[in-house]
Each structure stands twice: as C-alpha cells, then as structure tokens.
Amino acid sequence: MGQTKFPPVDTNPLTGVALDGYDPVSYFTEAEPLLGSEEFELMWAGVPWHFANGANMAIFERAPEVYAPQYGGHGAMGMARGFLAQGDPRYYAVFKQRLFIFYSAANREAFLLAPDAAALEGQVKWRDLTGAEIAAER
C-alpha cells in the first residue's frame, strides 16, 4: 500500500511544528500573526500546525490549501531562485490572498519589488522540485 506523499513543509527543527507554531489563519484575520497553542493542534501534510483558537483550526481544516503558506512555508525568494530555503514566519506577505514566508526582511523586500514575477517563478520551481501544484489564486 502506498502512502500519501506530501510536498515538504518547512518546520521548526526542534519542535517539528509548521510555521514555528504561528497560526496560519491569523495572517489573514489579524494585524499581526498570532502564536498558536498545542491545545489547538491539527495534523496536515504530515506535520502539526498550531492555532490560536478552535475557530481558526476549524477554518484551516475546511480549506488548508487557502491558508497554508505557499511552497510549504519555505522561503519564497529562495523558491523563486530554485532552492528550498528555511522560512521565518515573522517575515511574510499576503499577496493575492496567498501567504508567502521569507528567510529575511531583505528577501521579503526583493519579492515585493516584483511579486507577480517572483510568485510565478516560485510556482514553476516548486513544481519542478516537489512535483506539487500550487493552489490557484482566489
């Protein structure tokens, strides 16, 4: 029997939690992202995700492809350049209703200079590296 293969999700190397424990839904609903809690933990794409509350966890569970960061949370500019780079969830942008995580503030600024081109190149490289498709724009 085959196992479901998920594309690689960037996780904290010590805890194994996606987005260093930040709540992915909160990037879309709050002025600043919120740290989640083990109390509201959901397994998705083979790794645990933490949420600030049960409502956010339920929202994510219904549509994870909408709220999960692009490229599995790996650095968006690294992906646009063709490699998996660790992302830091403190450096992010919501562009065209999608969450992008960056390695650094400088990488975020580079992305924002030409976000359409960087996101498109990242999609191509992600597909090449992982075989995974990126969720369509909403």
ChimeraX attribute file (.defattr): number of C-alpha atoms within 10 A of each C-alpha:
attribute: neighborCount
match mode: 1-to-1
recipient: residues
	/A:1	3
	/A:2	4
	/A:3	5
	/A:4	8
	/A:5	9
	/A:6	14
	/A:7	17
	/A:8	17
	/A:9	22
	/A:10	23
	/A:11	22
	/A:12	15
	/A:13	10
	/A:14	7
	/A:15	10
	/A:16	15
	/A:17	20
	/A:18	27
	/A:19	27
	/A:20	21
	/A:21	23
	/A:22	21
	/A:23	28
	/A:24	28
	/A:25	24
	/A:26	19
	/A:27	21
	/A:28	15
	/A:29	11
	/A:30	9
	/A:31	8
	/A:32	10
	/A:33	18
	/A:34	19
	/A:35	16
	/A:36	22
	/A:37	15
	/A:38	13
	/A:39	11
	/A:40	18
	/A:41	20
	/A:42	17
	/A:43	12
	/A:44	15
	/A:45	17
	/A:46	14
	/A:47	16
	/A:48	18
	/A:49	27
	/A:50	25
	/A:51	25
	/A:52	22
	/A:53	17
	/A:54	12
	/A:55	12
	/A:56	18
	/A:57	21
	/A:58	15
	/A:59	13
	/A:60	21
	/A:61	14
	/A:62	10
	/A:63	10
	/A:64	17
	/A:65	14
	/A:66	19
	/A:67	20
	/A:68	25
	/A:69	27
	/A:70	23
	/A:71	30
	/A:72	24
	/A:73	26
	/A:74	27
	/A:75	29
	/A:76	34
	/A:77	29
	/A:78	19
	/A:79	23
	/A:80	21
	/A:81	13
	/A:82	17
	/A:83	16
	/A:84	21
	/A:85	17
	/A:86	21
	/A:87	26
	/A:88	20
	/A:89	25
	/A:90	16
	/A:91	17
	/A:92	24
	/A:93	21
	/A:94	12
	/A:95	13
	/A:96	11
	/A:97	12
	/A:98	20
	/A:99	21
	/A:100	25
	/A:101	26
	/A:102	26
	/A:103	21
	/A:104	18
	/A:105	13
	/A:106	12
	/A:107	17
	/A:108	20
	/A:109	16
	/A:110	13
	/A:111	20
	/A:112	16
	/A:113	10
	/A:114	10
	/A:115	17
	/A:116	13
	/A:117	13
	/A:118	19
	/A:119	23
	/A:120	12
	/A:121	17
	/A:122	24
	/A:123	22
	/A:124	17
	/A:125	21
	/A:126	25
	/A:127	14
	/A:128	12
	/A:129	15
	/A:130	12
	/A:131	12
	/A:132	17
	/A:133	13
	/A:134	15
	/A:135	14
	/A:136	8
	/A:137	9
	/A:138	7
